[in-house]
Amino acid sequence: MRVRPKGKSAFSAAQRAARRLAAERAAGAHSGVFSWPMRVYYQHTDAGGMVFHANYFSFMECARTELLQSLGFDLGEIARRDGVLFVVHSAQIAYHKPALLNDFLTVTARVTRVGLARLEFEQAVRREEEVLASAALTLACVSANSHRPVSVPEAIRTRLEGLR
């Protein structure tokens, strides 16, 4: 069991990500931030009419996938051709306000670090100007066969480093 240092919350990385994204938005610094529109459908909600907490991760995965697609990288093709997968290694999320049925959302993804075998992202889900959820995620690049870490393909590394 991992013990947090005194005074550290479980969501501190996600909360820092939310503050940083809010500060960038206020300063007009949008370089490197990818946005993807989403609508909340009935299938995304719980019995209370709010988006079920796990669905925020699904929304964020859509934004990361579309970011890579917009750069010319088809994850399915990369898996088949190169035998490489990107899997979530760690995720910290903070929920600030609920998204509701039929809300129109914007999901953002920003690359914060490109490592040898890892990619780090800050992501947020917004309704207009309100940040509803913010997260810090680390993806590991692994072999599709062995599921062991492998290097991020050079073409992906180069394009993502150019976004930072």
CYANA upper distance limits for C-alpha pairs under 8 A (distance plus 0.5 A):
  4 ARG  CA      8 LYS  CA      6.74
  4 ARG  CA      9 SER  CA      8.06
  4 ARG  CA     10 ALA  CA      8.20
  8 LYS  CA     12 SER  CA      7.23
 10 ALA  CA     92 GLN  CA      8.17
 11 PHE  CA     15 GLN  CA      6.46
 11 PHE  CA     92 GLN  CA      6.51
 11 PHE  CA     93 ILE  CA      6.70
 11 PHE  CA     94 ALA  CA      6.32
 12 SER  CA     16 ARG  CA      6.51
 13 ALA  CA     17 ALA  CA      6.62
 13 ALA  CA     92 GLN  CA      7.10
 13 ALA  CA    135 ALA  CA      7.98
 13 ALA  CA    136 ALA  CA      6.75
 14 ALA  CA     18 ALA  CA      6.73
 14 ALA  CA     92 GLN  CA      6.04
 14 ALA  CA     93 ILE  CA      5.65
 14 ALA  CA     94 ALA  CA      6.09
 14 ALA  CA    122 GLU  CA      8.43
 14 ALA  CA    134 SER  CA      6.06
 14 ALA  CA    135 ALA  CA      4.93
 14 ALA  CA    136 ALA  CA      5.76
 15 GLN  CA     19 ARG  CA      6.75
 15 GLN  CA     93 ILE  CA      8.36
 15 GLN  CA     94 ALA  CA      6.78
 15 GLN  CA    134 SER  CA      7.31
 15 GLN  CA    135 ALA  CA      8.06
 16 ARG  CA     20 ARG  CA      6.55
 17 ALA  CA     21 LEU  CA      6.55
 17 ALA  CA    122 GLU  CA      6.50
 17 ALA  CA    123 GLN  CA      8.07
 17 ALA  CA    134 SER  CA      7.03
 17 ALA  CA    135 ALA  CA      7.01
 17 ALA  CA    136 ALA  CA      7.02
 18 ALA  CA     22 ALA  CA      6.57
 18 ALA  CA    124 ALA  CA      7.56
 18 ALA  CA    131 VAL  CA      7.96
 18 ALA  CA    133 ALA  CA      8.40
 18 ALA  CA    134 SER  CA      5.79
 18 ALA  CA    135 ALA  CA      7.90
 19 ARG  CA     23 ALA  CA      6.58
 20 ARG  CA     24 GLU  CA      6.64
 21 LEU  CA     25 ARG  CA      6.60
 21 LEU  CA    124 ALA  CA      8.45
 22 ALA  CA     26 ALA  CA      6.66
 23 ALA  CA     27 ALA  CA      6.61
 24 GLU  CA     28 GLY  CA      6.47
 24 GLU  CA     29 ALA  CA      5.37
 24 GLU  CA     30 HIS  CA      7.25
 25 ARG  CA     29 ALA  CA      6.43
 25 ARG  CA     30 HIS  CA      7.15
 31 SER  CA    163 LEU  CA      7.88
 31 SER  CA    164 ARG  CA      8.41
 32 GLY  CA    110 ARG  CA      6.48
 32 GLY  CA    111 VAL  CA      7.73
 32 GLY  CA    163 LEU  CA      5.21
 32 GLY  CA    164 ARG  CA      6.28
 33 VAL  CA    108 THR  CA      6.91
 33 VAL  CA    109 ALA  CA      6.29
 33 VAL  CA    110 ARG  CA      5.24
 33 VAL  CA    111 VAL  CA      8.29
 34 PHE  CA     63 ALA  CA      8.07
 34 PHE  CA     67 LEU  CA      6.78
 34 PHE  CA    108 THR  CA      5.88
 34 PHE  CA    109 ALA  CA      5.69
 34 PHE  CA    110 ARG  CA      6.80
 35 SER  CA     63 ALA  CA      7.43
 35 SER  CA    106 THR  CA      6.73
 35 SER  CA    107 VAL  CA      6.06
 35 SER  CA    108 THR  CA      4.89
 35 SER  CA    109 ALA  CA      7.10
 36 TRP  CA     62 CYS  CA      8.40
 36 TRP  CA     63 ALA  CA      6.01
 36 TRP  CA     66 GLU  CA      7.96
 36 TRP  CA    106 THR  CA      6.08
 36 TRP  CA    107 VAL  CA      5.63
 36 TRP  CA    108 THR  CA      6.79
 37 PRO  CA    104 PHE  CA      7.73
 37 PRO  CA    105 LEU  CA      6.27
 37 PRO  CA    106 THR  CA      5.08
 37 PRO  CA    107 VAL  CA      6.75
 38 MET  CA     59 PHE  CA      8.03
 38 MET  CA    104 PHE  CA      6.45
 38 MET  CA    105 LEU  CA      5.53
 38 MET  CA    106 THR  CA      6.56
 38 MET  CA    107 VAL  CA      7.63
 39 ARG  CA    102 ASN  CA      6.49
 39 ARG  CA    103 ASP  CA      6.26
 39 ARG  CA    104 PHE  CA      5.03
 39 ARG  CA    105 LEU  CA      6.37
 40 VAL  CA     44 HIS  CA      6.73
 40 VAL  CA     45 THR  CA      8.25
 40 VAL  CA     51 VAL  CA      7.95
 40 VAL  CA     99 ALA  CA      8.08
 40 VAL  CA    100 LEU  CA      7.24
 40 VAL  CA    101 LEU  CA      5.74
 40 VAL  CA    102 ASN  CA      5.27
 40 VAL  CA    103 ASP  CA      5.86
 40 VAL  CA    104 PHE  CA      7.04
 40 VAL  CA    105 LEU  CA      8.01
 41 TYR  CA     45 THR  CA      7.68
 41 TYR  CA    101 LEU  CA      6.32
 41 TYR  CA    102 ASN  CA      6.33
 42 TYR  CA    101 LEU  CA      6.62
 42 TYR  CA    102 ASN  CA      8.31
 44 HIS  CA     50 MET  CA      8.49
 44 HIS  CA     51 VAL  CA      5.87
 44 HIS  CA     52 PHE  CA      6.67
 44 HIS  CA     55 ASN  CA      6.86
 44 HIS  CA    101 LEU  CA      8.36
 45 THR  CA     49 GLY  CA      5.86
 45 THR  CA     50 MET  CA      5.49
 45 THR  CA     51 VAL  CA      4.62
 45 THR  CA     52 PHE  CA      5.68
 45 THR  CA    100 LEU  CA      7.83
 45 THR  CA    101 LEU  CA      7.18
 46 ASP  CA     50 MET  CA      6.19
 46 ASP  CA     51 VAL  CA      6.62
 46 ASP  CA     52 PHE  CA      5.74
 49 GLY  CA    100 LEU  CA      6.66
 49 GLY  CA    101 LEU  CA      6.76
 50 MET  CA     98 PRO  CA      6.50
 50 MET  CA     99 ALA  CA      6.27
 50 MET  CA    100 LEU  CA      5.19
 50 MET  CA    101 LEU  CA      7.10
 51 VAL  CA     55 ASN  CA      7.20
 51 VAL  CA     56 TYR  CA      8.16
 51 VAL  CA     98 PRO  CA      7.17
 51 VAL  CA     99 ALA  CA      5.98
 51 VAL  CA    100 LEU  CA      6.43
 51 VAL  CA    101 LEU  CA      7.79
 52 PHE  CA     56 TYR  CA      8.08
 53 HIS  CA     57 PHE  CA      8.43
 54 ALA  CA     58 SER  CA      7.48
 55 ASN  CA     59 PHE  CA      6.72
 56 TYR  CA     60 MET  CA      6.70
 56 TYR  CA    125 VAL  CA      7.97
 56 TYR  CA    133 ALA  CA      7.99
 57 PHE  CA     61 GLU  CA      6.64
 58 SER  CA     62 CYS  CA      6.85
 59 PHE  CA     63 ALA  CA      7.05
 59 PHE  CA    107 VAL  CA      7.36
 59 PHE  CA    125 VAL  CA      8.44
 60 MET  CA     64 ARG  CA      6.81
 60 MET  CA    107 VAL  CA      6.89
 60 MET  CA    108 THR  CA      7.96
 60 MET  CA    109 ALA  CA      7.92
 60 MET  CA    123 GLN  CA      7.27
 60 MET  CA    124 ALA  CA      8.09
 60 MET  CA    125 VAL  CA      8.15
 61 GLU  CA     65 THR  CA      6.54
 62 CYS  CA     66 GLU  CA      6.56
 63 ALA  CA     67 LEU  CA      6.51
 63 ALA  CA    107 VAL  CA      6.66
 63 ALA  CA    108 THR  CA      6.94
 63 ALA  CA    109 ALA  CA      6.77
 64 ARG  CA     68 LEU  CA      6.89
 64 ARG  CA    109 ALA  CA      6.64
 65 THR  CA     69 GLN  CA      6.62
 65 THR  CA     75 LEU  CA      7.93
 66 GLU  CA     70 SER  CA      6.41
 67 LEU  CA     71 LEU  CA      7.06
 67 LEU  CA    109 ALA  CA      8.05
 68 LEU  CA     72 GLY  CA      7.03
 68 LEU  CA     73 PHE  CA      5.73
 68 LEU  CA     74 ASP  CA      7.59
 68 LEU  CA     75 LEU  CA      8.28
 69 GLN  CA     73 PHE  CA      5.31
 69 GLN  CA     74 ASP  CA      6.02
 69 GLN  CA     75 LEU  CA      8.22
 71 LEU  CA    159 ARG  CA      7.84
 73 PHE  CA     78 ILE  CA      7.92
 73 PHE  CA    156 ILE  CA      8.08
 74 ASP  CA     78 ILE  CA      6.69
 75 LEU  CA     79 ALA  CA      6.60
 75 LEU  CA     85 LEU  CA      8.08
 76 GLY  CA     80 ARG  CA      6.79
 77 GLU  CA     81 ARG  CA      6.28
 77 GLU  CA     82 ASP  CA      8.39
 78 ILE  CA     82 ASP  CA      5.74
 78 ILE  CA     83 GLY  CA      7.16
 78 ILE  CA     84 VAL  CA      6.70
 78 ILE  CA     85 LEU  CA      8.15
 79 ALA  CA     83 GLY  CA      5.08
 79 ALA  CA     84 VAL  CA      5.28
 79 ALA  CA     85 LEU  CA      6.21
 79 ALA  CA    144 ALA  CA      7.22
 80 ARG  CA     84 VAL  CA      8.31
 83 GLY  CA    143 SER  CA      6.30
 83 GLY  CA    144 ALA  CA      5.41
 83 GLY  CA    145 ASN  CA      7.49
 84 VAL  CA    141 CYS  CA      7.23
 84 VAL  CA    142 VAL  CA      6.26
 84 VAL  CA    143 SER  CA      5.40
 84 VAL  CA    144 ALA  CA      5.73
 84 VAL  CA    150 VAL  CA      8.30
 85 LEU  CA    141 CYS  CA      6.24
 85 LEU  CA    142 VAL  CA      5.81
 85 LEU  CA    143 SER  CA      6.74
 85 LEU  CA    144 ALA  CA      6.21
 86 PHE  CA    139 LEU  CA      6.49
 86 PHE  CA    140 ALA  CA      6.07
 86 PHE  CA    141 CYS  CA      5.16
 86 PHE  CA    142 VAL  CA      6.79
 87 VAL  CA    139 LEU  CA      5.82
 87 VAL  CA    140 ALA  CA      5.86
 87 VAL  CA    141 CYS  CA      7.08
 87 VAL  CA    142 VAL  CA      7.85
 88 VAL  CA    137 LEU  CA      7.65
 88 VAL  CA    138 THR  CA      6.56
 88 VAL  CA    139 LEU  CA      4.92
 88 VAL  CA    140 ALA  CA      6.75
 89 HIS  CA    137 LEU  CA      8.11
 89 HIS  CA    138 THR  CA      5.95
 89 HIS  CA    139 LEU  CA      5.63
 89 HIS  CA    140 ALA  CA      6.16
 90 SER  CA    137 LEU  CA      6.20
 90 SER  CA    138 THR  CA      5.71
 90 SER  CA    139 LEU  CA      7.59
 91 ALA  CA    135 ALA  CA      7.38
 91 ALA  CA    136 ALA  CA      6.32
 91 ALA  CA    137 LEU  CA      4.90
 91 ALA  CA    138 THR  CA      6.97
 92 GLN  CA    135 ALA  CA      5.91
 92 GLN  CA    136 ALA  CA      5.85
 92 GLN  CA    137 LEU  CA      6.98
 93 ILE  CA    133 ALA  CA      7.42
 93 ILE  CA    134 SER  CA      6.18
 93 ILE  CA    135 ALA  CA      4.68
 93 ILE  CA    136 ALA  CA      7.13
 94 ALA  CA    133 ALA  CA      6.06
 94 ALA  CA    134 SER  CA      5.93
 94 ALA  CA    135 ALA  CA      6.81
 95 TYR  CA    132 LEU  CA      6.63
 95 TYR  CA    133 ALA  CA      4.95
 95 TYR  CA    134 SER  CA      7.27
 96 HIS  CA    131 VAL  CA      7.33
 96 HIS  CA    132 LEU  CA      5.41
 96 HIS  CA    133 ALA  CA      5.98
 96 HIS  CA    134 SER  CA      8.40
 97 LYS  CA    131 VAL  CA      7.94
 97 LYS  CA    132 LEU  CA      5.13
 97 LYS  CA    133 ALA  CA      7.55
 98 PRO  CA    132 LEU  CA      6.68
 99 ALA  CA    103 ASP  CA      7.04
 99 ALA  CA    127 ARG  CA      8.06
 99 ALA  CA    132 LEU  CA      7.28
103 ASP  CA    127 ARG  CA      7.69
104 PHE  CA    127 ARG  CA      6.96
105 LEU  CA    125 VAL  CA      7.15
105 LEU  CA    126 ARG  CA      5.98
105 LEU  CA    127 ARG  CA      5.33
105 LEU  CA    128 GLU  CA      7.58
106 THR  CA    125 VAL  CA      6.33
106 THR  CA    126 ARG  CA      5.66
106 THR  CA    127 ARG  CA      6.95
106 THR  CA    128 GLU  CA      7.96
107 VAL  CA    123 GLN  CA      7.71
107 VAL  CA    124 ALA  CA      6.22
107 VAL  CA    125 VAL  CA      5.00
107 VAL  CA    126 ARG  CA      6.80
108 THR  CA    123 GLN  CA      5.80
108 THR  CA    124 ALA  CA      5.78
108 THR  CA    125 VAL  CA      7.02
109 ALA  CA    121 PHE  CA      6.91
109 ALA  CA    122 GLU  CA      6.43
109 ALA  CA    123 GLN  CA      5.08
109 ALA  CA    124 ALA  CA      7.47
110 ARG  CA    121 PHE  CA      5.89
110 ARG  CA    122 GLU  CA      5.76
110 ARG  CA    123 GLN  CA      6.81
110 ARG  CA    164 ARG  CA      8.43
111 VAL  CA    119 LEU  CA      7.80
111 VAL  CA    120 GLU  CA      6.42
111 VAL  CA    121 PHE  CA      5.04
111 VAL  CA    122 GLU  CA      7.09
111 VAL  CA    160 LEU  CA      7.43
111 VAL  CA    163 LEU  CA      7.53
111 VAL  CA    164 ARG  CA      6.76
112 THR  CA    119 LEU  CA      8.36
112 THR  CA    120 GLU  CA      5.96
112 THR  CA    121 PHE  CA      5.84
112 THR  CA    122 GLU  CA      7.16
112 THR  CA    164 ARG  CA      7.01
113 ARG  CA    119 LEU  CA      6.39
113 ARG  CA    120 GLU  CA      5.48
113 ARG  CA    121 PHE  CA      7.66
113 ARG  CA    161 GLU  CA      8.26
113 ARG  CA    164 ARG  CA      8.24
114 VAL  CA    118 ARG  CA      6.78
114 VAL  CA    119 LEU  CA      5.33
114 VAL  CA    120 GLU  CA      6.99
114 VAL  CA    157 ARG  CA      7.09
114 VAL  CA    160 LEU  CA      7.61
114 VAL  CA    161 GLU  CA      6.91
115 GLY  CA    119 LEU  CA      6.45
115 GLY  CA    152 VAL  CA      8.31
116 LEU  CA    151 SER  CA      5.86
116 LEU  CA    152 VAL  CA      6.58
117 ALA  CA    140 ALA  CA      6.38
117 ALA  CA    141 CYS  CA      5.67
117 ALA  CA    142 VAL  CA      8.18
117 ALA  CA    149 PRO  CA      6.81
117 ALA  CA    150 VAL  CA      6.19
117 ALA  CA    151 SER  CA      5.01
117 ALA  CA    152 VAL  CA      5.66
118 ARG  CA    138 THR  CA      7.14
118 ARG  CA    139 LEU  CA      5.96
118 ARG  CA    140 ALA  CA      5.01
118 ARG  CA    141 CYS  CA      6.37
118 ARG  CA    152 VAL  CA      7.54
119 LEU  CA    138 THR  CA      6.16
119 LEU  CA    139 LEU  CA      5.59
119 LEU  CA    140 ALA  CA      7.06
119 LEU  CA    141 CYS  CA      8.40
120 GLU  CA    136 ALA  CA      7.87
120 GLU  CA    137 LEU  CA      6.23
120 GLU  CA    138 THR  CA      4.92
120 GLU  CA    139 LEU  CA      6.78
121 PHE  CA    136 ALA  CA      6.32
121 PHE  CA    137 LEU  CA      5.74
121 PHE  CA    138 THR  CA      6.88
122 GLU  CA    134 SER  CA      8.01
122 GLU  CA    135 ALA  CA      6.29
122 GLU  CA    136 ALA  CA      5.15
122 GLU  CA    137 LEU  CA      6.95
123 GLN  CA    134 SER  CA      6.19
123 GLN  CA    135 ALA  CA      5.67
123 GLN  CA    136 ALA  CA      6.87
123 GLN  CA    137 LEU  CA      8.26
124 ALA  CA    131 VAL  CA      7.19
124 ALA  CA    132 LEU  CA      7.92
124 ALA  CA    133 ALA  CA      6.07
124 ALA  CA    134 SER  CA      4.74
124 ALA  CA    135 ALA  CA      6.73
125 VAL  CA    131 VAL  CA      6.49
125 VAL  CA    132 LEU  CA      6.04
125 VAL  CA    133 ALA  CA      5.70
125 VAL  CA    134 SER  CA      6.94
126 ARG  CA    130 GLU  CA      5.88
126 ARG  CA    131 VAL  CA      4.99
126 ARG  CA    132 LEU  CA      5.86
126 ARG  CA    133 ALA  CA      7.71
127 ARG  CA    131 VAL  CA      7.18
127 ARG  CA    132 LEU  CA      7.41
140 ALA  CA    149 PRO  CA      7.34
141 CYS  CA    149 PRO  CA      6.22
141 CYS  CA    150 VAL  CA      6.21
141 CYS  CA    151 SER  CA      6.99
141 CYS  CA    152 VAL  CA      6.29
142 VAL  CA    146 SER  CA      8.25
142 VAL  CA    147 HIS  CA      5.62
142 VAL  CA    148 ARG  CA      5.66
142 VAL  CA    149 PRO  CA      4.75
142 VAL  CA    150 VAL  CA      5.57
142 VAL  CA    151 SER  CA      8.29
143 SER  CA    147 HIS  CA      5.29
143 SER  CA    148 ARG  CA      6.06
143 SER  CA    149 PRO  CA      6.88
143 SER  CA    150 VAL  CA      6.57
152 VAL  CA    156 ILE  CA      7.34
152 VAL  CA    157 ARG  CA      6.68
153 PRO  CA    157 ARG  CA      6.71
154 GLU  CA    158 THR  CA      6.53
155 ALA  CA    159 ARG  CA      6.82
156 ILE  CA    160 LEU  CA      6.55
157 ARG  CA    161 GLU  CA      6.49
158 THR  CA    162 GLY  CA      6.84
159 ARG  CA    163 LEU  CA      7.36
160 LEU  CA    164 ARG  CA      7.49
